[in-house]
């Protein structure tokens, strides 16, 4: 059986961290010099195994095996959220890199190969999964023309040119080349840690629906306007928020999450009755049926508020991402690998966050595995996973890859 | 009896509007060139009656009668809120000016006089009733040193220097000189209009108490954090807002108003569970006993939220203005004048907004009268009062002044 080198996995991750250090984590936004350096580091490591390497026109890195038999695509992303953690992304890239090395080094797998991809901008600095979507032919030039960094406003075209990628063609994968795509990631939640588990077998990536709820009343003087004639849009929005909080637990699924992350009153001054308010509702679940049910309930709550007055209330959907099912054979391979290496210490679970595997799952079989996040923390530089869990995850990843490649012979 | 000239009252108000036109209203922030022009206009008009005039070091205008007998102080303010109405302030100044003219012109009142004051910055661009407080000796130089325009950030010292007032002494009134202070103002609410009334006899100016309510939870990922372990500070704040909205009507007074004008979630992003939230509660009532009761209730609601969790909740007072009672003889004079001119078309009522009369009431007898606001609108350029109501208000004002001066002989 092929074997990973645990020390090399940790050394690779530390090398990537050292290219963009920030406090205990990293600051590596998409197409920053630190990000480009990490892409070049990866291309060099892939070249060293004998893979053909490409850094393409949207800053995706590809490492392409020359093997003639079954091939699997592995990877994740290398950029980070601003001032964030060292493992969110790099863990999955380094696991795929190490698996590619191990398969290439094992004579028993001489016919097989692991292609590696680092998908640009999974973290969404410029857009919505631009890298993985480009790699399966789902991004046109107009989308790149119009994209800009959400923090700095820098156009994507200018950032690509600064990275030396102006005019470089974008590489599109042939999905039929692959057994499928396998991505490892930190859990970003506390379920594994809280239940003393080591591996999450991802069953689905949740669907996300987002809504803008708006209330409209009448702005007026907070001292001279009688309570009886007020139409306070702030109170109306707060009532809707509480109604959703009270009603959703009774109709949600076991894994449903919902969040009202933003509430704003207009004009938002102590002595002025709010004339308008905005509330953002986001909900996530692996099942569309659950999301449908919650959507109906949210619309009813808003319609009831509108009907009972004194303010108008409306809701409109602003974002919708479909749930993405992982392939049965990929789930089985990850579960069997985990059971072989840490019996009983794994669990089937959905992913509450979006990942590149969601994009690939529409074009080829796809799977994911999670390793524990200490304290469930992510998108912060204190994000971490123990060295032992990192190494164990790499072993499970490679074991699953080997099972999938063997089965495809 | 002395008589006002209705056409002159309207012409004066229109002249002041023409010095700072904005849409159908005015834009005349404190110490803007337009404001300074209006102060100079007033000083010239006061000089024309034979009053001694001063434009002092805090941009208060004084018109001081040379009469030997009873004197009344009248006035209001000339600056406006940004992009606001033409009558909020100028109405009371022009009524006092016209009353000063009428008393000066009437041989039967040769011994009496009306002093006129335009109090700088009642609208609070730089501070809290700086002009009227300065005129009764309640503003020290340090307060002026530290004040700055809330919109532009311009220091008050620089704005005064730009108006040519650097180094000009501030004039302090002797309250014993006066029968008292009488201020007319637009109602800014719809009570008079809704009840087909013409004059409001102000009984009290409400006390104002303001509180910052803070909730503290834990910021986390909106996709990967289970509902069961969330501590969502946004939901906690919304629940407090609704609890206050539900509980206050049962314990409030007939005239109490309360407003939650500002709600903010931190960090306020759709995919992030709010880690903190702020809610501003303001309440106004003519009676401290009512405000005390509401304060106890608000503190109990917040303490209950803190105790029941999962978030911490706290409340602290950030502003307190005491209710100010109008003098009995001033209320009687205004009521009798209104009854004489428009029988049955007047009502005793508190003022829900703060006014300079509140400051003067602590140092001499003070009174106020309101004229109707069309649609109850104020602090907006659509603010208006019919010409007939403006002229009627001036007649009631002068009649009340005459009654008060006569009674003091």
Interface residues (C-beta under 8 A of the other chain):
Chain A: X187 X188 X189 X190 X191 X206 X208 X210 X220 X221 X222 X223 X224 X225 X226 X227 X229 X232 X234 X235 X238 X239 X241 X242 X245 X249 X252 X256 X257 X258 X259 X260 X261 X262 X263 X264 X265 X268 X269 X270 X271 X272 X273 X274 X277 X280 X282 X284 X351 X352 X353 X354 X376 X378 X379
Chain B: X187 X188 X189 X190 X191 X206 X208 X210 X220 X221 X222 X223 X224 X225 X226 X227 X229 X232 X234 X235 X238 X239 X241 X242 X245 X249 X252 X256 X257 X258 X259 X260 X261 X262 X263 X264 X265 X268 X269 X270 X271 X272 X273 X274 X277 X280 X282 X284 X351 X352 X353 X354 X376 X377 X378 X379
